[in-house]
Amino acid sequence: MKDDRLLKLGQKIRYERMKRNLSQEDLEEKSSVSRRAISEIERGNTDIRYTNLYQIAGAFGLNLSELLNFQL
């Protein structure tokens, strides 16, 4: 059973990526987080490391609190 928090975080990351018209490969280049890790995170299949979360937020030009705000 997947953790609802991980699913919400994955949905938020995918939403932010799509809003910016970025592919997973584009986000990989901007964040230095592998495309495979991004895919797993977006699907809620894995827990995200703090450093990856911080790098993804930075790639979007967001701070962590903005990325963790799940109100889409």
N, C-alpha and C positions, 0 to 999 in steps of 0.2 A: 504494500500500500504506500502510495506516494505521500510525502509531507505537503500539506496545503500551502505552507509558507514557501517551500521551494517551487511549487507550481506557480504561485503568484509572482515570485521574483523572476522566474523564467519568462512568464508572460509579459512582465514589465520590461525586461531586457529586450525581448522580441519586439514589443510595441515601440520602444525607443529606437531600435535599429531600423525598423520598417519606416517609422516617421521620418527618418533621415535618409531614406532610400539607400541603405547600406546592405550589402550582402554579408553573410557570415565571414567570407574571406576579407571583405573590406574592414570589418570590425576586428578581425584577427590582426591585420596590418596596423590599425590605429591603436590597439590595446596591448598587443604582444601576448594575447591569450589565444591558444590554438583554436582553429575552427571546430575541431572535434569537441573540445571542452565547451565552446559556446553552444554547440548543438545540444550537448547533454544538459547544460544549464537551462537552456530555453525550454527543454522538454520536462524539466523538473526531475531528471534522473540522477542528479548528483548534487552533493553539497558543494557550495562555492567557497573557495579560499578567500580570505579577506583581501589578499594582494590582487587576486583576479577581479574581485568586486570593485576595488579601488581603481584598477586600470580601466575597466569597462566604463565606470562612471566618468573618468577623465576623458575617455575617447568620445563620450557623448557631450562633454562640456558641462557635466553635472557634478554636484557634490554628492556624497553618499546619502545624505538625508533626502535629497530630491529623488535619487534612484530608488530608495526604499519606500517612497510614498506610493502606495499601490492604488491610489485613486486615479484611474485612467481617464 
